[in-house]
Amino acid sequence: MSSEEGYIKFDARWMQRPAFPERELEELQRWRQRLYELQLIGAYDDGIGYGNISRRRGQSLQFYISGSATGNFPTLTAEHYALVTEVDIDQNRLYCEGPIIASSESMSHAVIYRELPRVDGVIHVHHLGLWEKLLHQVPTTDASATYGSPEMAYSIIDLIRHTDLPERRIFVMEGHREGIFTFGKDLNEAGATLLKYYQKSLKGFPGHFSAG
């Protein structure tokens, strides 16, 4: 793991405001708890957290996302979520509001919502064994693209536009060891895609990976 893991690389324009209504975060809470229990979201021995989860807000490009440095909390509350309201990749700038600043991976989530209007849920987890098995077997970001950077955002856009990623709904980040993303029409679909591959990993992944 990099010593910079979790460090926010974008220019964050954060407006601090009270927590959002819990009813708007229920699906996020349910899936975040499940992924934490599977240790797909969590913290390393040094206390640095990993993994995050988001959900689109209505029909807009805005989305709720777990806040920065929340991976080490066993249970989240409404105080641990931010709303990303705007992203400018070229300026490496992100606008967010809420009781906590948005995750360092927010720009990666943002481009998925921007490129795929039917996607309403995005999950980012860490799992070394699964990452090693999926590397270059599913769409894989450029090795030179580091987490939370404009380069990563553009690499994800390239995968969406030029590979079968929209159908596969899963990719790995070669320049971000252990990093895996899934997405779907909602968090249930994003979570089901992730768990399908995760459960296969426990069985050793016989054969090649299918798109289904």
Secondary structure, 3 states (H helix, E strand, C coil): CCCCCCCCCCEEEEEECCCCCHHHCHHHHHHHHHHHHCCCCEECCCCCEECEEEEECCCCCCEEEEECCCCCCCCCCHHHEEEEEEEECCCCEEEEEECCCECCCHHHHHHHHHHCCCCCEEEEEECHHHHHHHCCCCCEECCCCCCCCHHHHHHHHHHHHHCCHHHHCEEEECCCCCEEEEEECCHHHHHHHHHHHHHHHHCCCCCCCCCC
